[in-house]
Amino acid sequence: MTKREKEVLESWNRQARERYVDALESGDAALVEEWRSKFVVLTNLSRALENANSEVGA
């Protein structure tokens, strides 16, 4: 993963986390679940890409 790709992924993850926190504060259960699931997917994707890069020595 290039530095730019990592920055973009981190930005998406940060935005999803912020929207999740906003949803929690709003009390909207459907919105909370939507952003929680997006945050989890992005977090898992980040970890998988980091693991794959470390395995290939990138």
N, C-alpha and C positions, 0 to 999 in steps of 0.2 A: 504494500500500500504506500502510495506516495505521501509526502508531507501534506500536499494540498487535499488529497482524498481524506486523510485523517482529520484535517481541520474541518472539512465539510461535515463529516460524520459526527464529530464532536459538537459542531454547531447545531445540527439537527437534534442530537441527543439533549443538548442544553435547552433548546426551544421546547421539545416535548416535555421535559421535566418541568419547565416553567409553566406550561399550559396545564400540566397535571396538578401542580400546586394551586394554580388559579381555579381549576375545577373543584379541588377539595375545598377551597375557601368559599366557593359559590354554593356548595351543598348539592349540586346537580349530580345525582348518582350515575346517570347515563354518560354524562360528560367525563366524570371521574374514570369510569371504566374504559371509555374510548381512549383517553390520553394515557392511562396506566398501561394499557395493552400496547400502544405505540411506543411508549418509553421502554417497556420490557423488550420489544422486538429490536429496537435500535441498540439497546445495551447488549443484547445477545449477539447481534450482528457485529458490533464493535469487538467484543471478546473473541468471536470466532475468527475474524480477520486478523486480529493481533496474534492469536494462536497459530494460524496458518502461516503468517509471515515469519514467526519465530521458528517454525518447523522447517521452513525452506531456507532459513538464514537470510531473509530479505531485510 
